[in-house]
Structure formats: C-alpha cells, structure tokens
C-alpha cells in the first residue's frame, strides 16, 4: 500500500456526522484543559533517568560519535543520528518520566534501540513527520537526507523505506539536500501535511509528500541581481502559529524569512559570526532564534522589528564546526542549549537572562531536546576524533566526581512544581486522535461549502 492510498484510506474512516465531530471536539478540548505543561524548576539539577553509549561503539568505527537527538512529536520515542551513518529509534517506556537510573547502571545501556536504520553515506539532516503518532502507523515516519542520496522517508516502526524524493541538477544527476523540514501548515484536502521543504545550494525545493519521485517545485534564494540569500541552505524552520512564514539559515552567515505560499523574501538577517546551522521560532511566532558554527552566541530576533537583535545567549561553541542543536520547552519560556564544555545552559526567553546549567557530559553537547509534554529532556554528546583512543580515554570525571562517557545519549528527568495529572501520557495519546478527527471533519465541511481557506 502506497503512502497516498494509506492516507486516503484513513480519510475514509473519518466521521461523517457533524454532531459526532462536534462531540469529539468537546472531548478533545476537555482533555486538553485537564492537561497543562508542568512548571519546571531549573534551579534544581535534573536527574539522569536513562543513558545509552555501548551500542554507539562498533569495532568498524571506534571513533563514532553522536550528531543529535530529537523527540518524536507524540513523545513516544526519540531519534538519534551518529557518525556511523545510522539513525536509531529509542522507544520511551510508559513509566519513563518516573524512572530513575540505579547506581550500577553506568556500565551498560538502559535498553536497546527499538529500530536501527543504516544510511549509505553521511547524514546531513533528519526530521519527524509533524503529526506522527505511534497509534497511527501511517503517520509513524521520519525523513532523512544523506550525501549523494535522495531524501528517504522511513517507517519508524519497522525501519523499512517508505519512499524517496529525488532532486536532479542540470546534468540530470541526483543532487543532495543539506536540510529538510515538513511544513505542518501545508495540509491538503484530507488534512494531511503535504509539503516537504529541502535546502540546497542557493535554492529550496518543495516536494509533495503524497507524490514520491522527482516531482518538485524549485525556488531560487538568489535573484538575478544577486540579491537574496546565497550559500548552502543549512537549516529550515516553520512558524508554529501557522502565520505563513518560514525561516532558512545559510552557511553564508545569513538567515532569511520567507512567505510560504510564494516564497517571497520578507527579511534577510545578518549578524551571525559563522555559518547558520540551526533556526527555531518561539512558540508565539514573534521571535526567531539562530545559532551558527564557530559562533558563541544564539541570536534572538524580533520578526516585527528586525533592525537589531533583541539579545544574545552565550554558549561554548567558539572553536567547533559541529552543528549544536538547541531547543525551546513546550511552554515557550525557556531555551536549553549545549556546548563544547559539556554543560547544558538554560535561559529565560522573556528576559534573555541565564538561569542555570548542569553537567550533561564531559564532551561536546551537540543536541538537546525537550520532551513535548513530559518534564524530561534528552541530550547527545561527542565530537570527531582522529586515531584510536586509549582504553581509558573515553571516561572522565566531572567536578562532582561523577563518571560520564563522552559519546552518549542521556535522558534527564526535570524537577517540577505544581499539580500534575494522573497519567499525562495516556491523556495526550487520547487527545491527539480526537483532535485530528475533529480537524479533518472541519476541513471536509469547509470543502463541501466551497471554502478554499480556513
């Protein structure tokens, strides 16, 4: 069964009654009101709940290192990328937020990856399908782009290749995407996300998720008079409030903001000292955060007034070309970022002030990701080394006397304050399908009434 057939079959199963959709919407709203993101206490150091390091070490690649970690949109698992051209999916146990690592657990991994996907070349970028839900196998996918290969869409449950999206150059040879991102607002008539944006050298290509192959729309980021955003498009981010804007970062040290519908250039931001490697909008869509390689600052931009930056957030990345991912918690108040010092720094986004930090590893923290609804976070560490390390080189001791491996994934439990629902995992899992069904019914009703935009 193809992706299109599976999604059309899912659409046929949607409720046909407006009353049923209204009832589902009320139930979903009630569940949403019952659950609220817990208030996190960053003044208390987090506790490590799980760690993984052994399965990233192989005899064929003793210098393997992590490149990043990303939670799935439904919070059921997280995805890692490593230098051995491998993507690994780790499922989170149902009691994941309550688990605490035992004293003797450091010698072995907490558990094995539930799925391992091997790519043919170095992985440039990867991302989850924005409406991914483990309870719906059709949506349980992620995309990846690798050197000299087309974009791959993988089944996160089975590890099988669903389809590929191929872009060709003027010589009719496959050209590699350096960054990818799904457009969460680019839905089709069935309510499914339909746009996959890919960044190339001086251009963006947009693929229809439901039409794998070589069909795409191409947009040049440089105009005829050489104005615009030059260089390799290395990062893509969409505004979470669905205002029709997307931001792209380039190795030319610039960040651009475009309209989604016609790719009109709205703003071109200068100020990063190195090539931009990560861009992310704030939860309210009014601010944009950008980070670059060999640049010690994350810049905060107010997209309503882009003349100057609002403030700068420091992190230790002055001498590394490695991409260092940062993340904003779901409530939108705090930002967490790693660095070469092995510390994760937490900043208050309302004031731009440093709040706290904790020692996550003794090596570079290249990835940090907040869980979408539980008081948890994941970090990845490691960087490229040359030569075979000595037997004891991969262990070190921090100032507290704790031993940490250099190349590893850590899952952290964060202390919280305030009331918490009995079982937030089940609440969110219950709410998501109902919210999706309600949305699909609204889309169908609008189309039947001749409304083209909502």
C-alpha positions in Angstrom: 0.0 0.0 0.0 1.4 3.4 -1.0 1.6 6.4 1.2 -1.2 8.1 -0.7 -3.5 5.1 -0.6 -2.9 4.6 3.1 -3.8 8.3 3.8 -6.9 8.2 1.6 -8.0 5.0 3.4 -7.5 6.8 6.7 -9.6 9.7 5.4 -12.5 7.4 4.5 -12.7 6.2 8.1 -13.3 9.7 9.5 -16.7 10.5 11.0 -19.3 11.7 8.6 -21.6 13.4 11.1 -21.1 17.0 12.1 -22.6 16.2 15.5 -20.0 13.5 16.0 -17.2 15.8 15.1 -18.5 18.4 17.5 -18.7 15.9 20.3 -15.2 14.7 19.6 -14.0 18.4 19.6 -15.6 18.9 23.0 -13.9 15.8 24.4 -10.6 16.7 23.0 -10.9 20.2 24.4 -11.8 18.8 27.8 -8.7 16.5 27.8 -6.5 19.5 26.7 -7.8 21.6 29.6 -7.1 18.8 32.0 -3.5 18.6 31.0 -1.1 21.5 31.3 2.6 21.6 30.9 4.2 21.2 34.3 6.1 24.1 35.7 9.8 23.1 35.6 12.3 24.0 38.3 15.6 24.7 36.6 17.2 25.7 39.9 17.3 22.0 40.8 19.8 19.9 38.8 17.9 17.2 36.7 18.4 13.5 37.4 19.5 11.1 34.8 16.8 8.5 34.0 18.4 6.6 31.1 21.7 6.6 29.3 23.0 4.9 26.2 26.6 4.6 25.0 27.6 1.0 24.3 25.5 0.5 21.1 27.1 3.5 19.5 30.6 1.9 19.7 31.4 -0.5 16.9 34.8 -2.2 16.0 34.5 -0.9 12.5 34.1 2.7 13.7 35.8 3.1 17.2 35.6 6.9 16.8 31.9 7.0 16.2 30.1 10.0 17.8 26.5 11.3 18.1 25.3 14.2 15.9 22.0 15.0 17.6 18.7 13.8 19.2 15.1 14.7 18.5 11.9 13.6 20.4 9.0 12.4 18.3 6.0 14.8 18.2 3.9 12.4 20.2 6.7 11.8 22.8 6.7 8.1 22.5 10.3 7.8 21.3 13.4 9.8 20.3 15.6 9.6 17.2 19.4 9.8 17.1 21.9 10.4 14.4 25.5 9.3 14.6 28.7 9.4 12.5 28.4 5.7 11.5 25.6 6.8 9.1 23.0 5.3 11.3 19.7 6.5 12.7 18.3 4.8 15.8 14.9 5.0 17.3 14.6 4.5 21.1 11.1 3.9 22.5 10.3 5.5 25.8 8.9 3.1 28.4 5.4 4.1 29.7 6.9 4.9 33.1 9.7 6.8 31.6 9.2 10.0 33.5 9.2 8.2 36.9 12.2 6.0 36.3 15.5 6.8 38.0 18.8 5.3 37.0 20.3 2.9 39.5 23.8 3.3 40.9 25.2 0.3 39.0 23.6 1.2 35.6 26.5 3.1 34.1 28.3 0.1 32.7 25.5 -0.9 30.3 22.9 0.8 28.2 19.4 1.2 29.7 17.9 -0.7 26.8 18.5 -1.3 23.1 17.2 0.8 20.2 13.8 -0.4 19.0 14.8 0.3 15.4 18.1 0.9 13.6 18.2 2.4 10.1 21.5 2.4 8.2 22.2 5.0 5.5 24.7 4.8 2.7 26.6 8.0 3.4 27.0 10.8 5.9 23.7 12.1 7.3 23.1 15.8 6.7 19.7 16.2 8.4 16.7 14.4 9.6 13.2 15.3 10.9 10.0 13.7 12.2 6.7 13.9 10.5 4.9 16.7 12.5 1.7 14.8 13.1 3.5 11.5 13.9 1.6 9.3 16.4 2.6 5.8 17.4 -1.1 4.8 17.5 -1.4 5.6 13.8 1.1 3.6 11.7 0.5 5.7 8.6 2.0 8.8 10.3 4.8 7.0 12.1 7.6 8.1 9.8 10.7 10.3 9.7 12.7 11.7 6.8 16.5 11.9 6.3 18.9 13.3 3.8 22.4 11.9 3.1 25.3 12.7 0.9 24.9 11.6 -2.8 21.4 10.1 -2.0 17.8 11.3 -2.4 15.6 12.2 0.6 14.4 9.0 2.3 11.1 8.5 4.2 11.5 5.8 6.8 8.9 3.8 8.7 9.8 4.4 12.4 8.1 1.2 13.5 9.6 -1.3 11.0 12.6 0.5 9.8 11.5 0.0 6.2 12.0 2.6 3.4 8.6 4.0 2.6 9.6 6.1 -0.4 12.2 8.6 -1.8 12.1 12.2 -3.0 14.7 12.9 -5.7 16.0 16.2 -7.0 18.2 16.5 -10.1 20.6 19.1 -11.3 21.2 20.4 -14.8 23.3 17.3 -15.7 20.3 15.1 -14.6 22.2 13.8 -11.7 20.8 13.4 -8.1 21.7 16.4 -6.0 21.8 16.2 -2.2 19.6 18.2 0.2 21.5 19.7 3.1 18.4 20.4 5.3 14.8 19.2 5.3 11.6 20.1 7.2 7.9 19.2 6.9 5.5 22.1 6.6 3.0 21.5 9.4 0.6 24.0 8.0 0.8 22.8 4.4 -2.2 20.5 4.5 -4.1 19.1 1.6 -7.9 18.5 1.3 -7.6 15.4 3.6 -6.0 17.5 6.3 -2.6 15.7 6.0 0.7 17.5 5.9 1.7 17.6 2.3 4.8 19.8 2.0 8.4 18.6 2.4 10.9 21.5 2.1 14.5 20.8 1.3 17.5 23.1 1.3 20.2 23.1 -1.5 22.9 25.4 -2.7 21.2 28.8 -3.3 17.8 27.1 -3.7 14.8 25.4 -2.0 12.8 22.5 -3.4 9.3 21.6 -2.2 8.1 18.0 -2.6 4.5 16.8 -2.2 4.7 14.1 0.5 2.0 12.1 -1.4 3.9 12.1 -4.7 7.3 10.4 -4.2 9.7 10.7 -7.0 11.3 13.6 -8.9 8.3 16.0 -9.0 9.0 19.2 -7.0 8.8 23.0 -7.1 12.1 24.9 -7.1 12.7 28.3 -5.7 16.0 30.2 -6.1 17.1 32.1 -3.0 19.2 34.4 -5.1 17.6 36.8 -7.6 19.0 37.9 -11.0 20.8 40.9 -9.5 22.5 38.6 -6.9 20.3 39.9 -4.1 18.9 37.4 -1.6 20.3 34.5 0.4 23.4 32.9 -1.1 25.2 29.8 0.0 24.0 26.4 1.1 20.6 26.4 2.9 21.6 24.5 6.1 18.5 24.9 8.3 14.8 25.3 7.9 12.1 26.2 10.5 8.4 26.9 10.2 6.4 29.4 12.3 4.4 27.3 14.8 1.4 29.7 14.8 0.8 29.0 11.1 1.2 32.6 10.1 2.6 31.5 6.7 6.3 32.2 7.4 9.4 30.0 7.3 13.0 30.8 8.2 16.1 29.4 6.5 19.7 29.6 7.6 22.6 29.6 5.3 26.4 28.9 5.5 26.8 32.4 4.2 26.1 33.6 7.7 22.6 34.9 6.9 19.1 34.0 7.9 16.1 34.6 5.6 12.4 34.8 6.4 10.0 33.9 3.5 6.3 33.6 2.8 5.2 30.0 2.4 2.8 30.5 -0.4 5.0 32.3 -3.0 8.5 32.2 -1.3 8.7 36.0 -1.2 11.7 37.2 0.7 10.5 39.2 3.7 13.7 39.8 5.7 17.4 39.0 5.4 19.1 38.9 8.7 22.9 39.5 9.2 24.8 39.2 12.4 25.9 35.6 12.8 29.7 35.2 13.0 29.7 31.7 11.4 27.5 29.7 9.1 24.0 29.3 10.4 23.3 25.7 11.5 20.1 26.0 13.4 17.0 28.2 13.4 13.9 28.0 15.5 10.8 30.2 16.1 9.5 31.0 19.5 6.2 29.3 20.5 4.2 32.5 19.8 5.9 33.0 16.5 7.1 36.5 17.2 10.8 35.7 17.8 13.4 33.8 15.9 16.5 32.2 17.4 19.5 31.4 15.3 22.8 29.7 16.0 26.0 29.1 13.9 29.2 27.2 13.8 32.2 28.7 15.5 29.9 31.3 16.9 29.5 31.5 20.7 26.1 33.2 20.6 22.5 32.3 19.8 20.8 35.5 18.4 17.3 36.4 19.2 15.4 38.4 16.5 12.0 40.1 16.8 10.5 39.4 13.4 8.3 42.5 13.8 11.4 44.7 14.0 14.5 43.1 12.6 16.8 46.1 12.6 18.7 44.8 15.6 18.9 41.7 17.7 16.9 41.6 21.0 19.6 39.8 22.9 22.4 37.2 22.7 22.6 33.9 24.5 26.1 32.6 25.2 27.2 29.0 24.7 30.7 27.5 24.3 31.0 26.9 20.6 33.8 29.2 19.6 36.1 26.6 18.0 33.8 23.9 16.6 32.3 23.5 13.2 29.9 21.0 14.6 26.2 21.7 14.5 24.9 22.4 18.0 21.2 22.0 18.4 19.2 23.9 20.9 15.5 23.6 21.9 12.7 25.6 23.5 10.5 24.0 26.1 6.8 23.4 25.1 5.5 26.2 27.2 7.9 28.6 25.4 9.5 30.2 28.5 13.0 28.6 28.5 15.7 27.6 26.0 18.2 24.9 26.5 21.5 24.6 24.6 24.7 22.6 24.9 28.3 23.4 24.0 31.9 22.3 24.0 32.2 22.5 27.8 29.7 19.6 28.3 27.3 21.9 30.0 23.6 22.4 29.2 22.7 26.1 29.7 19.1 27.2 30.4 18.0 30.7 29.6 14.8 32.7 30.3 13.5 33.8 27.0 11.4 36.7 28.4 14.5 38.4 29.8 17.4 36.7 27.9 19.0 36.0 31.3 20.9 32.9 32.2 19.0 30.7 34.7 21.2 27.7 35.4 23.3 24.9 33.9 24.2 21.3 34.6 27.0 19.0 33.6 25.5 16.6 31.0 28.7 15.0 29.8 32.4 15.6 29.6 32.3 16.1 25.9 30.6 18.5 23.4 26.8 18.5 23.9 25.7 18.7 20.3 22.0 18.0 20.8 19.4 18.9 23.4 15.7 18.3 23.1 12.8 18.8 25.5 10.1 16.2 25.7 6.8 17.5 24.0 4.7 17.2 27.2 6.6 15.4 30.0 9.1 17.1 32.3 12.0 15.3 30.5 14.8 16.2 28.1 17.4 14.3 26.1 21.0 15.2 25.3 23.6 13.8 22.9 27.3 14.3 23.2 30.5 13.6 21.3 32.7 15.1 18.5 35.0 13.8 15.8 38.3 12.4 17.0 41.3 11.1 15.0 43.1 7.9 15.9 42.1 5.0 18.2 41.5 6.2 21.8 43.3 4.5 24.6 41.4 2.1 26.8 40.6 4.6 29.5 40.4 7.7 27.3 36.7 7.6 26.9 36.0 8.0 30.6 36.3 11.2 32.6 35.2 12.7 35.9 33.4 16.0 36.4 33.8 18.3 39.3 31.1 16.4 41.3 33.0 13.1 41.0 30.5 11.6 38.6 31.9 9.5 35.7 30.5 10.2 32.2 31.2 8.6 28.9 32.0 11.0 26.1 29.8 9.7 23.3 26.4 9.0 24.7 22.7 9.8 24.9 21.3 10.8 28.2 17.6 11.2 29.1 17.0 13.6 32.0 14.1 13.9 34.4 13.5 17.5 35.4 12.0 18.5 38.8 8.7 20.2 38.6 6.3 22.2 40.7 2.5 22.4 40.7 -0.1 19.8 40.2 0.2 17.0 37.6 -2.4 14.8 36.0 -2.6 11.2 37.0 -1.3 9.9 33.7 -0.3 12.6 31.2 1.0 10.0 28.7 -2.4 8.5 28.3 -4.2 11.9 28.3 -2.1 13.1 25.4 -2.4 9.8 23.5 -6.2 10.0 23.9 -6.5 13.6 22.9 -4.4 13.6 19.7 -6.5 11.2 17.6 -9.7 13.0 18.6 -8.2 16.4 17.8 -7.1 15.1 14.4 -10.6 13.7 13.6 -12.2 17.0 14.5 -9.8 18.9 12.3 -10.4 16.5 9.4 -14.2 16.9 9.7 -13.9 20.7 9.7 -11.8 20.5 6.6 -14.4 18.3 4.8 -17.3 20.5 5.8 -15.4 23.6 4.6 -14.7 22.0 1.2 -18.3 20.9 0.8 -19.4 24.5 1.4 -16.9 25.8 -1.2 -14.5 27.4 1.3 -10.9 27.2 0.0 -9.1 28.7 3.0 -9.7 28.3 6.7 
